Amino acid sequence: MPERAAEPMLASDDTSSQDTRGQSAGPQDAREKLLADAAALLSHENLGADFLAAYYRLVAPEDLTAAGPERLAMTAAHHAALGATRPQGRPIVSVRPADGASLTGAGTVVDLVTDDMPYLVDSVTMALNRHAADVRLNVHPMLAVRRDVAGASHRLAPGSAPAARGGPPARPRPPPPPAPPPPAARSPSRGSMSS
């Protein structure tokens, strides 16, 4: 039954391209378009669509849409520039005014570039909360980056880009250590107490 009398009723197998009702771009399509638009803005910085897809892979499509391609490009470019050179094992922290490079339009942005470690995001968030900071959005890109001996980044490691498309994590976790062997059977010895 048509919703309005003026609308034609379409058969369920009608594949006519004339009717666009209910056909809207899905969240994944909108995400890809936003990232492509942002990548076009970054063409001069050698940061492409693969970098942006990996960088924003854990961010909800709604947050990306609200930010728009300009802010997406500026935020990722600033963070990439911060991490362009980082000595091994040393974190880099930047607390800066947003100046347009913020997905939410917040006044202050905290950028952190460091090695991956357990509870890092939780620890930083708790420290900010302790200082009554209003955390509006947490963007947590996990990128495997190839660096030279001096710490200069050269490119994303091969595992980073496929992770942006829902593949395995950028850097697989090592398997857990084997369980310790069961204790050897004890025989009572002199001077030991048994109950």
N, C-alpha and C positions, 0 to 999 in steps of 0.2 A: 504494500500500500504506500503510495507516495506521501511524503510529509506535507506537501502543499498540493493543491489541486492543479496548479500550473506546471508542476514538475512531472516529467514523463516517468513512467515506471519502467525500470530496466530489469530484464531477465537476469537471473543469477549468473548465467554464463556469458553475459554481454561484456565484451572487452573493449568497448568503444572508448577511444581516447577523448571523445567530446565531453564526457562527464568527469569532472574533477572533484566532485563532492567526496569528502572523506579521504581523499588522497593528499596527505601532507607528508612532508619529509619526516622520517623517523628521527629519533634522537641521535642515532649513529650517523645518519646522513648530514644532519645539522652540525654535528661535531666535526666531521670531516671537512665540510665547507668552511667552517670557522677557522680550522687549523690551516687549510689551504690558503685562505685569505691572509691569515697572519704570516704564513711562510712567504707569501709574495711580498709582504712588507719587509721581510728580513733577508731578501735575496742578496743584498750587499754585505751581509754579515756572515755568509756561509753557514747559516743555520737553516736547514731545510725542513720539509714536512715530516721526515722521519724523526728528527730531533724533537719537534714540537709534539708529535704523537707520543713519543716516549716520555717527554717531560710532563704532559698533561694526562697521561693514561689513567691516573687514579682520581681525576677531578670529575665531578658530576657534570653532565651536559648542561644542566640548568645554570651552573656557576660559570661555565664557559660562555654561554649565550649572554648572560648578564654582563660579562666583562667586555665582550666584543673583540674583534680581531686586533685592533690597535693596542689595547691593554694586554692582550695575550702575547703579542709580539714583544712589547716593551718589557714586560715582566720576565719572560724567558731570556731575552737578550741580556738584561741586566744581570740575572743570575748566572748565565753562561760566562759573561765577562768577568764576574767575580771569581768563578772557579777556573778560569783559563790557566792560571798557574797556581799550583798548590803543592808545597813540599809534602812528600809522603808522610802520612801519619799526623799531620798538623791540620786542625780545622781552621776554616776561615769564617768569621762572623761579621755581618754588616747590619747595622741598625741605621736606617736612613729614612728621610722623608719620601713619601711615595712618588711625588712628581709625575703622576700618570702611570707609573710602573707598578700598579697594584690592581689585582683583579676585582677588589671590592670598593676601590676608591678610598681606602683607609688612609689616614694621615701618616702613619709610620709602618714601615715594613722591616721585618727581620729576615735576612737571608743567611743561610748556613750551608756551607759546603764541607763535607767531612766523609770519612769512611763510614760504611754502614755498620751499625752496631745495635744490639738489642736495646729496646726501651728508649732510644734516642728521642723520638718524637714525643713520647709521653713525658720524658724528663724536661725537655725544653718547654713544652706546654705548661707543665706544672710550675716551672720557674717563672714563666710569664704571668701565670695566674696569681702566684704569690705576690707579684708586684702590681696586682690589680689591672693588668693589661687586658683589653678586650680583644680576644682572638676571634676575628670574623671568619677567616677561612684559612685552613692549613693545606698548603700544596706541598706534597711530599714526593718529588720525583726521585726514583731510584735508578740511576744511570750508571752503567759500567763504562768507564772512560779509559782510553789508552793514553798513558802519559810517558814522557821521556824521563831520563834520570833526574833532570832539573825540576820536574813536576809540571811541565807545560803540557796541556791537553792537546791531543792531535785529532781524535775522532771518538765517536761512540764505539764501544766494543761491539762485536757482532751480535751479542745477545740482547742488546738494549732495544733495538727497533722492533723485532718480532714481539717482544713483551708488550709493546704498545698496542698490538693487535690481538691481545688476549692470549698470547702464547705463554711459555714458561717464564718465570722470573728472570730478570736481567742477570743475576748472579746466583746460581743455585747454591743452596746451603749445603755444607758438607754433611755426609751421613753421620748420625750419632755414633759415639764411640761404642765398641762392643761391650756387652754386659760383663761385669767381672765374673770370673769363674766361681762356682759355689765353693764355700769353705770346705777344706779337707776334713774328713771325719776325724774327730778327736778321740783319742783313747785317754782314759784317766792316767795321770802320771803322779808320781809321788809329790806331795805337797799341794796338789790341787784340791779344790773343794767341789763337791758335786752335791746336788740336792735331789 
